[in-house]
Amino acid sequence: AWLPVALPAAHRAFRARAERRVPVMVGSPAGKYGENRVQVITDIDDTVKSSGGVRLFWRVGPALGGIDTQYKRGAFYPGVFQFGLELAAFGLPPNQEPAPLAVLTARARELKLFLALKPKTKLCVEYGKAARETFEQRGVGSPTWGVDCDKSVLYGSVMEWILQFRKGWRKFDNFKKLKEMNDERMRYVLVGDTGEYDFECGERMAEFCPELVKGMFFHVVSEHDWKEAGEEGIPMPIDRYLNGVPVCYFRTYVGAARKAFRLNLIGVDEYLRVISSAQAALKEVDRDDLKWKDVQRDIDLSYVEIGRFLRASSTGPADAEEEPKDPKQGWKERARSKLREAMGMFATLQKK
């Protein structure tokens, strides 16, 4: 189930017509450009790349970075780099530089000689590569965007490796330091995981400055449950609002993009680029692998989401009610049918 990198360039006139008719929550910026920049704040282990679930003392001691065992240690999650870039660059005028990616990590500053992020670290290189390719191919963002290793990477300490419960507090304390370095117009999106006290950090952020936090996204990871769940996928926590701040849980970055799209943090083109990036990252992985099954599940939901957006954009919100569903037709079939119908409407509008 392949989706294109972006809608055709000729859709600009279509989008201009649609923006006059459609509410802002369907994926179009509320205004042409905003006054605020968004800084994406991310954890590393089990958020950007897998920890492999490695533990001290033959897997009975504390975790060394996280608990995810589905991906091999050090493997990057499909679509993660594109997702961070799209969040940072969305809605900015062409002459405005996206805010650099900020990193809040529990990695000990006492061990920076071995664990510090540097410009040539693979993680930093991959974020920079996503930025350059997107700028060259789409004219979006900046070719120099990425991790500012000198200013926007904030570390933990050895104490957090000993007292694991301190990790959430340490990350929040580092967030306050980051906030002090920025001006009052900066807004934040937190991306973390469910295994390393990232929610506690987000909870404190939502209590401390809810007006500055545009959303929080938590990667759902597990040590063993993903094997038992199989193709159905592990159960997901329910999304909610925390002091007015959206809290979203996701299994793949395609799922994260779908929820960011719903919150108007990215647009439809950005959404499609994340899908394409995730697909490209898995091109060498067997289609029967559970990694593909997880991504495919979120792509199937994307059929519904993008189809709904395109249909609402072409018919107007008053006419965009759902038609009665055939109970004999599975939800995946209905999703594919919905996207085909929406793309047909889109093609008709392009010819006018």
C-alpha positions as CSV (number, residue, x, y, z in Angstrom):
1,A,0.0,0.0,0.0
2,W,2.2,2.8,-1.3
3,L,1.5,6.5,-0.9
4,P,3.2,9.2,-2.9
5,V,5.8,11.5,-1.3
6,A,3.6,14.6,-1.8
7,L,0.6,15.6,-3.7
8,P,1.3,17.0,-7.2
9,A,2.6,20.5,-7.5
10,A,-0.6,21.6,-9.4
11,H,-2.6,21.2,-6.3
12,R,-1.7,24.7,-5.1
13,A,-4.7,26.3,-6.6
14,F,-6.9,23.5,-5.2
15,R,-5.4,24.1,-1.7
16,A,-6.0,27.8,-1.9
17,R,-9.7,27.2,-2.7
18,A,-9.9,24.6,0.0
19,E,-8.4,26.8,2.7
20,R,-11.2,29.3,2.2
21,R,-13.8,26.7,2.9
22,V,-12.4,24.2,5.4
23,P,-11.9,24.6,9.2
24,V,-8.2,24.9,10.2
25,M,-8.2,21.5,12.1
26,V,-8.2,19.5,8.9
27,G,-4.5,20.2,8.3
28,S,-4.1,23.7,6.9
29,P,-2.2,26.5,8.8
30,A,-4.6,28.8,10.6
31,G,-2.9,31.8,9.0
32,K,-0.3,32.1,6.2
33,Y,2.6,32.3,8.7
34,G,2.7,32.4,12.5
35,E,4.8,34.5,14.8
36,N,6.0,31.5,16.7
37,R,8.6,28.9,15.9
38,V,8.3,25.3,17.1
39,Q,11.3,23.6,18.7
40,V,11.0,19.8,18.7
41,I,12.4,18.3,21.9
42,T,13.3,14.6,21.7
43,D,14.7,11.8,23.8
44,I,17.1,9.5,22.1
45,D,16.9,5.9,23.3
46,D,13.7,4.1,22.3
47,T,12.5,7.4,20.7
48,V,15.0,8.0,17.9
49,K,16.7,4.7,18.0
50,S,16.2,1.4,19.8
51,S,18.0,0.6,23.0
52,G,17.7,-3.1,22.3
53,G,16.4,-3.7,25.8
54,V,20.0,-4.2,27.1
55,R,20.2,-4.5,30.8
56,L,23.1,-4.9,33.3
57,F,23.8,-8.1,35.1
58,W,22.4,-10.6,32.5
59,R,19.1,-8.7,32.0
60,V,18.1,-8.4,35.6
61,G,19.7,-5.1,36.3
62,P,18.7,-1.6,35.3
63,A,18.0,-0.9,31.6
64,L,20.8,0.8,29.7
65,G,18.8,3.4,27.9
66,G,15.4,1.7,27.4
67,I,13.4,-1.5,27.1
68,D,12.5,-1.9,23.3
69,T,13.6,-5.3,22.0
70,Q,11.6,-5.3,18.7
71,Y,14.4,-3.3,16.9
72,K,18.1,-4.1,17.3
73,R,20.1,-1.9,19.5
74,G,21.1,1.3,17.6
75,A,18.5,0.8,14.9
76,F,16.7,4.1,13.9
77,Y,12.9,4.0,13.8
78,P,11.4,4.4,10.3
79,G,10.3,8.0,9.6
80,V,11.7,9.5,12.8
81,F,14.0,12.1,11.1
82,Q,11.4,13.3,8.7
83,F,8.8,13.6,11.4
84,G,11.1,15.9,13.5
85,L,11.9,18.0,10.5
86,E,8.3,18.5,9.4
87,L,7.2,19.5,12.9
88,A,10.0,22.1,13.1
89,A,9.5,23.6,9.6
90,F,5.7,23.5,9.2
91,G,4.1,27.0,8.7
92,L,7.4,28.9,8.6
93,P,8.1,31.6,5.9
94,P,10.8,30.7,3.5
95,N,13.3,33.1,5.0
96,Q,12.9,31.9,8.6
97,E,15.2,29.2,9.9
98,P,13.5,26.3,11.8
99,A,14.5,26.0,15.4
100,P,17.2,23.4,15.9
101,L,16.2,20.0,17.3
102,A,16.7,19.9,21.1
103,V,17.7,16.7,22.8
104,L,16.8,15.9,26.4
105,T,18.6,12.7,27.3
106,A,19.3,10.7,30.4
107,R,22.9,10.0,29.1
108,A,25.4,10.9,31.8
109,R,27.3,14.1,31.2
110,E,30.2,12.6,33.2
111,L,30.5,10.1,30.3
112,K,30.3,12.7,27.5
113,L,33.7,11.7,26.2
114,F,32.0,8.4,25.1
115,L,28.3,9.3,24.8
116,A,28.2,12.9,23.6
117,L,26.4,13.8,20.4
118,K,28.8,15.3,17.8
119,P,28.1,16.7,14.3
120,K,29.5,13.5,12.8
121,T,27.4,11.2,15.1
122,K,25.2,9.1,12.9
123,L,22.0,10.4,14.5
124,C,23.0,14.0,13.8
125,V,24.1,13.1,10.3
126,E,20.7,11.5,9.5
127,Y,18.7,14.5,10.8
128,G,20.9,16.8,8.6
129,K,20.4,14.4,5.6
130,A,16.6,14.6,5.9
131,A,16.8,18.4,6.0
132,R,19.1,18.7,3.0
133,E,17.1,16.3,0.9
134,T,13.7,17.9,1.8
135,F,15.1,21.4,1.0
136,E,16.6,20.3,-2.3
137,Q,13.6,18.4,-3.5
138,R,10.7,20.4,-2.0
139,G,12.1,23.8,-1.0
140,V,10.9,23.2,2.6
141,G,12.8,24.0,5.7
142,S,16.6,24.7,5.7
143,P,19.5,22.6,4.5
144,T,21.4,23.4,7.7
145,W,18.7,22.3,10.1
146,G,19.5,19.6,12.6
147,V,20.9,19.1,16.1
148,D,22.9,22.0,17.6
149,C,25.3,19.8,19.5
150,D,26.8,22.8,21.4
151,K,23.6,24.5,22.7
152,S,20.5,22.3,22.4
153,V,21.7,18.9,23.8
154,L,21.2,18.6,27.5
155,Y,22.4,15.6,29.4
156,G,21.6,13.7,32.6
157,S,24.1,12.4,35.1
158,V,25.4,9.1,36.4
159,M,23.0,9.5,39.4
160,E,20.0,8.9,37.0
161,W,21.5,5.6,36.0
162,I,21.6,4.6,39.7
163,L,18.3,6.2,40.7
164,Q,16.1,5.6,37.6
165,F,13.2,7.5,39.1
166,R,15.1,10.8,38.8
167,K,15.2,10.7,35.0
168,G,11.9,12.5,34.5
169,W,12.9,15.2,36.9
170,R,16.3,15.6,35.2
171,K,14.8,16.0,31.8
172,F,12.3,18.6,33.0
173,D,15.1,20.5,34.7
174,N,16.9,20.5,31.4
175,F,13.8,21.7,29.6
176,K,13.7,24.7,31.9
177,K,17.3,25.5,31.0
178,L,16.4,25.2,27.3
179,K,13.5,27.5,27.8
180,E,15.7,30.1,29.4
181,M,17.9,30.1,26.3
182,N,15.0,30.9,24.0
183,D,12.7,33.9,23.6
184,E,9.1,34.0,24.6
185,R,7.8,33.3,21.1
186,M,9.2,29.8,21.0
187,R,6.7,26.9,21.3
188,Y,7.6,23.3,22.0
189,V,6.7,19.7,20.9
190,L,8.0,16.9,23.1
191,V,8.7,13.5,21.5
192,G,9.6,10.7,23.9
193,D,8.7,7.1,24.8
194,T,6.8,5.2,27.4
195,G,9.8,3.4,28.9
196,E,12.1,6.1,30.3
197,Y,10.1,8.5,32.4
198,D,9.5,10.8,29.5
199,F,5.8,11.2,30.5
200,E,6.8,12.5,33.9
201,C,8.9,15.2,32.1
202,G,5.9,16.0,29.9
203,E,3.6,16.1,32.8
204,R,5.8,18.7,34.5
205,M,6.0,20.7,31.3
206,A,2.2,20.8,31.0
207,E,1.9,22.0,34.6
208,F,4.8,24.5,34.3
209,C,3.9,26.2,31.0
210,P,1.0,24.6,29.2
211,E,0.6,27.7,26.9
212,L,4.0,27.0,25.4
213,V,3.6,23.2,24.7
214,K,1.8,22.4,21.5
215,G,1.8,18.7,21.9
216,M,3.5,15.6,23.4
217,F,4.1,12.4,21.5
218,F,5.1,9.2,23.2
219,H,6.4,6.1,21.4
220,V,4.9,3.0,22.9
221,V,7.6,0.4,23.5
222,S,7.7,-2.9,25.3
223,E,10.2,-5.5,26.2
224,H,8.1,-8.6,25.5
225,D,4.4,-7.6,24.8
226,W,5.1,-6.9,21.1
227,K,5.9,-10.6,20.5
228,E,2.8,-11.8,22.2
229,A,0.5,-9.3,20.4
230,G,1.8,-10.4,17.0
231,E,0.2,-8.8,13.9
232,E,-2.6,-7.2,16.0
233,G,-0.1,-4.9,17.7
234,I,0.3,-4.1,21.3
235,P,-2.6,-2.1,23.0
236,M,-2.2,1.6,22.9
237,P,-2.9,4.0,25.7
238,I,-5.8,6.4,25.1
239,D,-4.8,9.9,23.8
240,R,-5.9,12.7,26.1
241,Y,-5.3,16.3,27.1
242,L,-3.1,17.2,30.1
243,N,-3.8,20.7,31.4
244,G,-4.9,21.6,27.8
245,V,-1.8,20.0,26.2
246,P,-2.5,17.2,23.7
247,V,-0.9,13.9,24.8
248,C,-0.6,11.4,21.9
249,Y,0.7,7.8,21.9
250,F,2.0,6.1,18.8
251,R,3.6,2.8,17.7
252,T,5.2,4.1,14.5
253,Y,6.1,7.5,13.2
254,V,3.4,7.2,10.5
255,G,1.0,7.0,13.4
256,A,2.7,10.0,15.1
257,A,2.3,12.0,11.8
258,R,-1.4,11.1,11.6
259,K,-2.0,12.5,15.1
260,A,0.2,15.6,14.4
261,F,-1.8,16.2,11.3
262,R,-5.0,16.1,13.3
263,L,-3.6,18.7,15.7
264,N,-2.6,20.9,12.8
265,L,1.1,20.6,13.6
266,I,1.8,19.4,10.1
267,G,0.0,19.6,6.8
268,V,-1.0,16.9,4.3
269,D,2.3,17.2,2.3
270,E,4.3,16.8,5.4
271,Y,2.2,13.9,6.5
272,L,2.8,12.1,3.1
273,R,6.6,12.7,3.3
274,V,6.7,11.0,6.7
275,I,4.9,8.0,5.3
276,S,7.3,7.9,2.3
277,S,10.3,8.1,4.6
278,A,9.1,5.3,6.8
279,Q,8.4,3.1,3.8
280,A,11.9,3.8,2.4
281,A,13.5,2.9,5.7
282,L,11.9,-0.5,5.6
283,K,12.6,-1.4,2.0
284,E,15.1,-4.1,3.0
285,V,12.8,-5.6,5.7
286,D,10.7,-8.6,4.9
287,R,7.0,-7.7,4.5
288,D,6.1,-10.4,7.0
289,D,8.2,-8.8,9.7
290,L,6.2,-7.3,12.5
291,K,8.0,-4.0,11.9
292,W,6.2,-3.8,8.5
293,K,2.9,-4.9,10.1
294,D,3.0,-2.0,12.6
295,V,3.8,0.5,9.9
296,Q,1.2,-0.9,7.5
297,R,-1.5,-0.7,10.2
298,D,-0.8,3.0,10.5
299,I,-0.7,3.5,6.7
300,D,-4.1,1.9,6.5
301,L,-5.4,4.4,9.0
302,S,-3.8,7.1,6.9
303,Y,-6.0,6.1,4.0
304,V,-9.0,7.2,6.1
305,E,-7.3,10.4,7.5
306,I,-6.1,11.7,4.1
307,G,-9.2,10.6,2.3
308,R,-11.4,12.5,4.9
309,F,-9.2,15.6,4.4
310,L,-9.4,15.6,0.6
311,R,-13.0,14.9,0.6
312,A,-13.8,17.7,3.1
313,S,-11.6,20.0,1.1
314,S,-13.4,19.3,-2.2
315,T,-17.0,19.2,-0.9
316,G,-17.0,21.5,2.1
317,P,-17.6,20.5,5.7
318,A,-21.4,20.6,5.4
319,D,-21.3,17.9,2.8
320,A,-18.6,15.7,4.3
321,E,-20.8,13.4,6.4
322,E,-19.8,9.8,6.4
323,E,-21.9,7.6,4.1
324,P,-23.5,4.4,5.6
325,K,-20.9,1.7,5.9
326,D,-21.4,-1.8,4.4
327,P,-21.1,-4.1,7.5
328,K,-19.8,-6.9,5.2
329,Q,-16.8,-4.7,4.1
330,G,-13.7,-4.7,6.4
331,W,-12.3,-1.4,7.7
332,K,-9.2,-1.7,5.5
333,E,-11.3,-2.1,2.4
334,R,-13.4,0.9,3.4
335,A,-10.2,2.9,4.0
336,R,-8.7,2.1,0.6
337,S,-12.1,2.8,-1.1
338,K,-12.2,6.2,0.7
339,L,-8.8,7.3,-0.4
340,R,-9.4,6.2,-4.0
341,E,-12.7,8.2,-4.0
342,A,-10.9,11.2,-2.5
343,M,-8.1,11.1,-5.0
344,G,-10.6,10.8,-7.8
345,M,-12.2,14.1,-6.6
346,F,-8.8,15.7,-6.4
347,A,-8.0,14.7,-10.0
348,T,-11.3,16.2,-11.2
349,L,-10.6,19.5,-9.4
350,Q,-7.2,19.7,-11.1
351,K,-8.7,19.5,-14.5
352,K,-11.1,22.5,-13.9
